[in-house]
Amino acid sequence: MVKSQASPVTFRIPLLESIPGLASVFLGRDTEPRPLPGRLSAVLAASCPGAREGTPIVTARQIHSDRSLLVRCGASGVAGEGDALLTDAQGIALGVATADCLPLAAIDPDAGVLAVVHAGWRGTLSGVLGKAIEAMTEQLGAVPGRIRIGTGAAVGACCYEVGPEVVEAFTDRRFDHASRIFRRPGNGSIHLDLIEANRLQALEAGVRGDHYAALGLCTVCRPDACHSYRRDGAGAGRMWLLAALLA
């Protein structure tokens, strides 16, 4: 479901918005192209019943890695360098910023364990989502079969043209699903399906097929709703996937 105003454009992910005790929202195009934590907290509160304005926002210095950062009670600000944040603490919002990469939120509602993940092609290649699920399980007691995952907007396979070096990187790494994530439209180009690559990674980690849902919105195709680095270049704004366990 999309909520469109002059500012901001926000999306709720149906698979996640029905989970009691979870507040989650994807912030798309905004009049503040690179919103500060106060703005993010206000958007979360306005979008999600039960979320409070002033909720601390915890982010990461995203480096296209497979590193997960554990966020404890009382945390705020930047947790460190990494591309996944996980917590079992209530009243803290985890956030990842994107401008074409895939943002994901994963929750085990029974265990009260939450993660948000930033997955570009490099992070996907290194298995950032699978390793975040592993960390949720080993460090916080989540069960993969109970985990539900929703995504925000990302560049779609329709627009994500990549060079042969990307195909070679996945092949050389012996990525289990390399043959299933590249599309060849017929004009000699090669396109990467980032959403499918991460869906397959989630299934491999033990997540049920009906527990993974993508927003299905291509950042490049939708300038009305999304920022996009590939479309707009270095001046592109940033979108945010925010999620919090409610106190």
N, C-alpha and C positions, 0 to 999 in steps of 0.2 A: 504494500500500500504506500502511495506517495502523498506527501503533504507539500504542496507548492504554494509559496508566497513570494513576494518580492525578495524576501530574505528570511530564512534560508530555504533551500530545497532539502527535505529530509525524507528518508525511506525507512519503513519498518519491514522487517523480514518475517513473513508469516510463521515460519517454523520456530522462530525464537520468541516472537512477541506473545505467544500463548503460554510460555513457561512461567509459572508463578515464581516470584522472587527474583526475576531477571529484568533488568532495564537495558535495552539495546536499541541503537539507532545508527543509521548511516547518514552522515552529513555530506551532501553533494555540493553543488555550486552555491556559493554564498557571496554576499557583498564584501565580506572580509575574506580575501582569497587565501590567507594563511592565518586562520583564527587562533587566538591565544587561549590558554586554559580556561579563563573566566567565561569566554564565549562558548567553549565546548560544554562546560558544566551547565550553562543556561540552556543550551540546545537540548541536552539530555533531559533536564528537568521539564522543559516545555513539551517534549515529545513522549515521555514515558510516565504513566501514572505511578506514583510512589517514589519516583526519583526526586532528590532534593537539589535545588540550586545551591551551589557552593560545594557540591560533592568533589573531593579531591580527584584530580586527573593524573594518572601515571602513564608515562610514555617511555619510549626508548630511542636511543640514537640508532636509527635503522641503518644497517650496513650490508644488507643482502646476504645474510648468513643463515646458519641453522641453529643459532644460539637462543635458548629460552632463559628468561629472567624470572625468578620467583619474587613475587610482590607480597610483602607482609603487611599486617595491620598497622595503620598509622603512616604509611608511605604516601608520598606525593612527588610530583616533578618527574625528572628523568631517572629511570631506574638503572641505566647503564647502556652499554652497546649490545644490541641483539635485535632479533626480529620476531620474537614471541614473548608475551607476558602472561604469566599464570598466577592465580591466587585462589585462596579459599576464604579470604577476608571480605566481610560485608562492608558496604558503604564506601568503596573505592572504585572509581571508574578506570578501566584499562582502555587505552586508545592507540591505534596505529593510523598513520597518515599515508595516503596513496595519491598517485596521479596517473595511474594506469595499472599498477601492480594489483594483485588480488588481496583484499582484506578479508579475514575470516574470524568469526567468533565461535568458540567451542565450549559447550557446557555439559557437565554431568549433573543434572538437577538433583539426583538423589544424594550424591556426595557433597554437593555445594562447591563444585570446583569449576573455575572459569578460566579460559585462555583467549587471547586475541593474537592473531598471526598476520604478518606482512609477508606475502609470497610473490616475488617477481620470478623471472625465469631462473636466476641464479639460486635463489632460496628454494625454489621448487626442485631444482636439480640436486641440491644438497639435502633435501628431505625435511625442510623446516616444519611442515605440518605434522608429518609422522613423528618427528622427534618431540614436538610439543605435546602430542597425544601420549607419547611414551613418558614424558616428564609429568604430565597430569596424573598418569597411572602410578608411576613409581614414587613420586614425591608427595602426592596429595590424596592418593587412594581412589582415583576415578576408575571406572570400568569402561573400556572402549565401546562395548555393546550398548551402553546407556548414553554415550556422548552424542549430542546433536550439534551440527555445524551449519551455520548460515554465513553467506558471503555478501559483501557489498558489491558495488559496481567495479568492473575491471575492463581492460581492453579485451574485446572478444576475438575469437578465431577469425571472424570476418575481416578484422583490421590488423591483427598482430603478425605482420610479415617479419620473418627473421632470416638471417643469413645461414649458409651451410655450416658455419662454425658452431652455431647453436645446436643444430642437428647432430653434429659430430660430438659436441660436449655431452649430450645425453646418451649417445651411442657408446662413446668411450667410457662413460661412467657406468655402463651397463644398467641404465635406468630401466626398471622392470617393464615400464609401459611405453617405452620410446616409440614403438611402432604404432601406437594408438592415439598419440597426442599431436601429431602433425597432419596438417591438411594441405593438399595441393590443388588449388582452384583451377588449374589447367592453363595458366598463363606463364608457367615456369617459376612462379613464386612459391615459397613455403611459408605456411602460417602455423603458429603454435596455439594450441587450445589450452590455455592456462587453467581454466576452470575445470576442464576434464582431467587434466594432469593431477590436480589436487584432489579431485573426487576419487580418482583411482588410488591415490596415496592414502586417503582416509579409509577406504575400503580395506586396503592391505593392512592397515593398522587395527582393524577390527570394528570399525564404525559400520553400522547398518546402512544399506542403500537408501532407505527411506528416512534416514537421519541426516542427510546432506542436502541442502537446498541453496541454489545460487539465485541471486537477485535477477540475473538474466538481463543486465543492462550494460551495453558497451560504452565505455567512456568516450571513445573516439566518435561514435555515431551520434551521441547525444550532447551537443554543446549547450543545449538549454538546461541540462540537469547536472552535467559533470565537467570537472576540470580534466584535462588530458595533456600530459607532457608530449606525447607523440603528435598530437594535433597542434598544440599551442607553443611548444618549445620551452625554453628555460624559464620564461615568465609565467608558466602555468601555476595556478593555485593548487591547494592541497585539500583533499577530502579526508573525512575521518570516520572510522568505524569505532564506536564507543560502546562499552558494555560494563555493567556493574551488577554485583549481587546486592540486592536491597537489604538494608538493615531492618 
